[in-house]
Every structure is written in C-alpha cells, then in structure tokens.
C-alpha cells in the first residue's frame, strides 16, 4: 500500500529508509523477502522500495513499490524467473526502473515498460496454468506396457495366453529398418532432426487451417512422434489447447532425456494398429501372419498407414481408402529416399493382401477347466491388472509353468466325451439347443448363441429352410450346408427329428461328406476323469 503522510499539511514521508520501516509491519518479517505459495508453487516475494524513478512529475512520496517474483521449478531442475519491476503512482503512470529489464527514455518508457512487464506476467501465468503439475518425463524410463501372461505345459511348450491387449515387445535393435522408414515417412519426416517439435510443420499446419476456415475440411495437425508418445503415455486424448501446450512441453523434456531410438521404441510398441494388436510385432502377425522382420516395404507402408486411424483404413471395410493411404506412405518413402521412384510406383500398383486371421494368439483347445483354475490362482496371488502390481495376470508378462500335458489332456477329454456320447445314444432326441431369428444377420445371432458342441468336428448350425428331402443349414462363419432327412432320424415321442425341426432351430451337427451333415446331440449327463500313473502316483 502507498505510504502517505499522517495529516493535512504534513510532508509526505518519501525516504527509502522510512518506507522500509513502514513496510515491515505488513510483512511480519525483519527483512524484505517473504516466501508465499502461488498456485501450489513456492514463490519468493521481494519488496524493494526505491526513489530512483524517472520521467514523472508526481511527488516521490506517492511511490508504491517494486516487486520481484522468483519461481523455482523442481520438475525441470531450473530457475524460472518472472521479473516485474513496475512502479505505479496514483496518477496512473507506470515506470520501468533504471536498473530493470531495459533502459528506456522519454515518453516511450511508460508504455514500453508496461508492455514488457505485462508480457512477463502473462508468460508467468501461462506457465502456472499449463506447465505446473506435468508428469515426470523421466518416468518413461520405467514404462512397462501391458504384456500377456503365457502358460507353459509340463514340457515347457507355450500353449495358452491371458491377454486383453495383444502385444509382443520388440527392442529397437530388432525393429526392421523398413518399418522405421515407413513410420517416419507417414508420421514425422524430420523425426531424427527436430528436438521434439516440428516448427516448420506447425507453421504450415496453422497456415493451412487458416485458409480452410469456414470450410468442411478437417483441421491439419502437426504432432511429432515425440508429442504422440507424450500424449499416449503421459497425458489424455482431450482435444484442448491446454493439452496441446502440455504435450509440447513434455515433448521437449522427453527429447532431453531419451535418445531418438528409445523414443521410437516406446512408440512402436505402444500404438494400436487394429485387430486388437498393439505394437508393430503383434500387428505384423495379426495382419500378415509373420514377424515384423519379414515385412516387405508395401506391408510396412500399410501398417504405417494404419497409425492414423486403424478402423478407417481397414481394407476389409474400406479397401479404396486403405489403398490410397498405403500408396501415400509409399510415395513419401520414395520422396525421402528410402525407395527409388521405380520401386515406389511398382509397389503402389500392387494390391493389399492381408491374412484373413493372421497368427492367432495362443488359445488352448483342451484343458479349459484346468486353465481357468490356473487363472484364478494367479489372480489371487498377483492381481488381475496393472493397478494390482507389476506382475498382474493381464499386464505383467508372466511365464507360468503348469503340470498339464496337452497330449494326455486331449486323449483324456476325447475318451470321456466318447463314453458320454455312447451312453446318450440310446436316449431319445431332446430337441433343438435353442432357437434364433433366421432372418438377415442370422450369422451374428448364431455366434451370440455360443453353443458349445465339444468335439472339434462338430458344428453349431441353424435351420434356414426345409427344401425337399432335407434341411438347409447355416453356420457361424456364414457358410451353409445340407442335412438329408435320413441323417436326422433320431426320435422324440415317436416322431423323427427331421419332422420336428423348423426354421431358426439351432442344433449340433457333424460332417458326413462334402457339404452334407448329420444330426448330433450333446449328452445331458456330465462326467469327469482323472488320469493317474500307477507306478508313481503322478
């Protein structure tokens, strides 16, 4: 507050020493430094009265004070100083101190000083709002992506996995150069040159978006791979200016603490590429049925094109867009010198050929009850997901040796099932398992019925029609077959099954020959079998 005279006619107290003494009671200290908390930060406030003010006719006794903010940012281990040396008088004049940030003369001192001070305050407040509370970029050094738990049989052979995200982690040394070339061409051409932010790309994006104002064109982005790592691993996907600013700050910090190879390794093992595949290795196996080390340039370009939007560039649902995107990446690879113009044109003329199902994740076809018991024991001991700890079942990447022998297990299950079917064969037919709508979309409804038939050669089928001599059947994959009346003669209440079946009935069937199938029945009786080695008790 201003230090004014006590009464009418009293000369104002304007000496520095007197003002200093007058300020001390308000500060409750014996010096001029007051530590305070501003937005959760430690701020050192210094009050330094002075008489050395130029270019003002106001009495010096009406001087307010000079303020210095010094902020220590522990996140980056450096000092961020915002200096406000601004003098205000009741007349409204603002003055920059001669020993301040700049030496200005004449009438420009007031406006320039105010502009400098306000600019510094603005930057300081922007940093308070955006920069504080950011996650520590160094935490990426300890980043562990969710990895599946793999079960081994008694002889050490992997036979089953527990996974919610299909991922196979590859160190940078095992990522093939063609993948690096394709990804950087598609996402960040100057990745190995910039320091986290592509300023030229940002300027181009801003100019492009300004020209597109009022149109239906989607705004152009300029995020580097480093920025994407910051967003994917440390921030959220909210679309706000604040998030973009935080992303830019983190990108700079990441570049200071990690090599380009380390950043790219994080990125290429984290990104989602469709078909429940996370990371380039899992994506290569999901889309092409082979490891990333065997990818050809056009295949690497296809995967790099998926980074932008896997569902939008899925060739099964949008082949034209997928082809256009892949060819764009191949063209960029040519421009960047990774392919010759002839190679680029030749590969652009080739079709996209992907595997229908890729390499499936390990899923055991036998021992389901045993596997479920193992899963429950592991969850009880280690937890289900990453929140439970580093060794969780669905994120910890455990390798678990079990006692199961898949060969003996399969033989035991088949022997038990054969015995149950033989026992049930003398009983009457009990009718269809369930009934669904056999109209358009019956395939998805049949899959949703989830009819388990036990034998690998048995199939769940829905009756689609009853032409002369038999029944037309549909299967979960959309294919169809035929069952002659003579292959559905099992009776219920003295009436053959083929006479009772109607459209929409779901039944188990087994192939007889070609596209011809015969009716089967899941035994109503259940059973269990324990196999023991008499010599050892195992």
Secondary structure, 3 states (H helix, E strand, C coil): CCCCCCCCCCCCCCCHHHHHHHHHHHHCCCCCEEEEEECCEEEEEEECCCCCCCCCCCCHHHCCCCEEEEEEECCCCEEEEEEECEEECCCCCEEECCCCCCCCCCCHHHHHHHHHHHHHHHHHHHHHHHCCCCCCHHHHHHCCCCECEEEECCCCCEEEEECCCEECCCCHHHCCHHHHHHHHHHHCCCCCCCCCCCHHHHHHHHHHHHHCCCCCCCCCCCCCHHHHHHHHHHCCCCCCHHHHHHHHHHHHHHHHHCCHHHHHHHHHHHCECCCCEECHHHHHHHHHCCCHHHCCHHHHHHHHHHCCCCCCCCCCCCHHHHHHHHHHHHHHHHHCCCCCHHHHHHHHCCCCCCCCCCCCCCCCCCCHHHHHHHHHHHHHHHCCCHHHCCCCCCCECCEEECCCCHHHHHHHHHHHHHHHHHHHCCCCCCCCCEECCCCCCHHHHHHHHCCCCCCCCEEEEEEEECCCCEEEEEECCCCEEEEEHHHCCCEECCEEHHHHCCCCEEEEEEEEECCEEEEECCCCCCCCCCCCCCCCCC
